Amino acid sequence: MLITDLIPCEDGHAQERSLLGQVLPLVGEGDAWVADRNFCTIDFLAGIAARRACFVIRRHANTTVEPQDGFGQEVETETGWVSERAAWLCRDGVRVMEARLVRVRLKAPTEDGETEVEILTNLPAEVGAVEVAGVYLKRWRIEVAFHELTVSLRCEVNTLGYPKAALFAFGVAVAAYNVLAVLKAALRAVHGEKKVAEEVSGYYMALEWGLVYAGMMIALPAEGWEAFGTMSAKELARRLREWAARVNMLKIKKSPPRKPTKNKTKRIKDKGPHVSTARLLEEGKLQRRAKSEGLKQP
């Protein structure tokens, strides 16, 4: 559950696809990359395959697929009925690469009213369609990470600021999230994965940091922390498990889930124009440069 790579971009309205060229070099042989449909481009999928890695990525509506045969027999799972078929991925009518198209007919529609999910993968045939669907289903963990970054660690600054400052704040929040992930791993090792997943609140853990940190820095001088910088991973893990066993789990317990509301609040769709601070700053810089050059002309 660690965030291992971060690709910063000052333009807050840049689409993910504009950064995929920086993502591909991170793909290693034997990897399996799981992503949502915004990452589903022919170049990205082919790039992953060229690096002898695998992908499990939801199909985008603009990704052209040419079926090789019909869907096989459906298998019922908790979320729906799963089937698959072989297909070609095409660009401008030209076959680029082969892949498997896994279809999940959902028992309950998504929030957007979708009743089917199509997943593209180049995993070997011994990895069945149900397992592929299960792998993609775990993609929600990424959303959980962003939820904790936003709510628990407040990675989004509520005031206008320079893009580089916003990226720095986000980077600090990512580092804090990784600390949170390690602490949760220590709790899982002692109290069990199910208990931590269902009962431990990342928000209350972060709140505990904020309340205790200042006092700890006073109680223990800087030299008291130096030993942890040179400690081996094995020794640190042992210490973390010891401390995890002493944690008062009631202090970091999640609040009981609320009853489902009868009348769901409709999503608010903002029809106003979105503005990128980075673009506005760049436009202002260009305008000042043009004005300055105009004044210098004889």
Protein Blocks (a to p, Z undefined) as FASTA:
>chain_A
ZZfbdcddfblkbcfklmmmmmmmmpcghiacdddfklmcfklmmmmmmnopacdddddf
klccddfbdcddddddfkbccddddddddeehiafbdcdddddddfbdcfkopabdcddd
fbdfklcfklmmmmmmmmmmmmmmmmmmmmmnopacfbdcdfklmmmmmmmmmmmmmmmm
mmmmmmmmmnopklmmmmmcfklmmmmmmmmmmmmmmmpcfklmmmmmmpcfklmmmmmm
mmmmmpcfklmgccddddddfbdcdddddfbdcddfklmmmmmmmmmmmmmmmmmpZZ
